[in-house]
Amino acid sequence: MAPQAHPYHMVDPSPWPLTGAVGALVLTSGLAVWFHFHSTLPLSLGVALLVLTMYQWWRDIVREGTFQGHHTPPVQKGLRYGMILFITSEVFFFLGFFWAFYHSSLAPTPELGALWPPAGINALNPFEVPLLNTAVLLASGVTVTWAHHSIMQGKREQAVQSLALTIFLGVYFSFLQGLEYHEAPFTIADGVYGSTFFVATGFHGLHVLMGTTFLAVCLLRQAQYHFTTLHHFGFEAAAWYWHFVDVVWLFLYVSIYWWGS
C-alpha cells in the first residue's frame, strides 16, 4: 500500500458496479421473458450474476474496512451520512405506497362501492397472523439492540447469540408472511385494495429478506472477529436498517391491517 497524507479512502477501480448493472438488466429482462414466454433461463442468469456481484463486492468492502484500514473515522462519518440518506430515500419510497392506500381508502369511489374495504373483499383479521408478525418484529428489534450493546461491551458470545436470534426471527417473519399470502382470500389482481396491500407488504417483506441477509453477513463477520468495540459500523448500518424495517411494519399494521380492515 502506498503511503497517503490524508485520512480519506480513494476507492480503487472496480468491475462490480458494471457487473451489478448488467445483472440488474438481465434480471428485469428475464422477469419479462418469464412472464410472457415462461422461460426462466435469462432470469436465472440475472439472479446468478447479481448474487456473484454482491458476494464479491461485499468481500472487497470487508477487506477494505477490516484488513486494509481504509475505513478511518472521516470515512466512517461519510458512510454514516450515506446510510442515513439511503434510509431517508427508503422512507419516501414507502411513503408513496401509503399515499396510494390512503388516497383510495379515505374517500372510496363509487366504483369501489363507496366503502373500504371495497365490496367483495374479505380483509384479513388483524389480530391473528399480522399481530403475531408484529410481535416477532418487535422482539427482533430488542434482540438486535442487545447485539449492538454486546458488541460495544466486547461480549462476543452474547453478540453472536443475539444476532443469531434476530436472524431466526427475521426468517420466521418471512415464513409467516408467506403463509399469509398463500391463504389470503384476495389477490394482487383484486382492484386497488389487492394491489396496495400486496405491493406495500410485499416490498416490506423484500426489505426484511435483505435486512436478514445483511445481519447474516454481520453474524459471519462477528464470528471471525471483524468487529471491535469501537469499529463496527457494518453492524450499525444493519441495525439501523432493521429498525427502519420495524417502524415501517408498525405503520403498515396500523394502517392496512387494522384501520384498513
Disulfide bonds with the S-S distance in Angstrom:
none
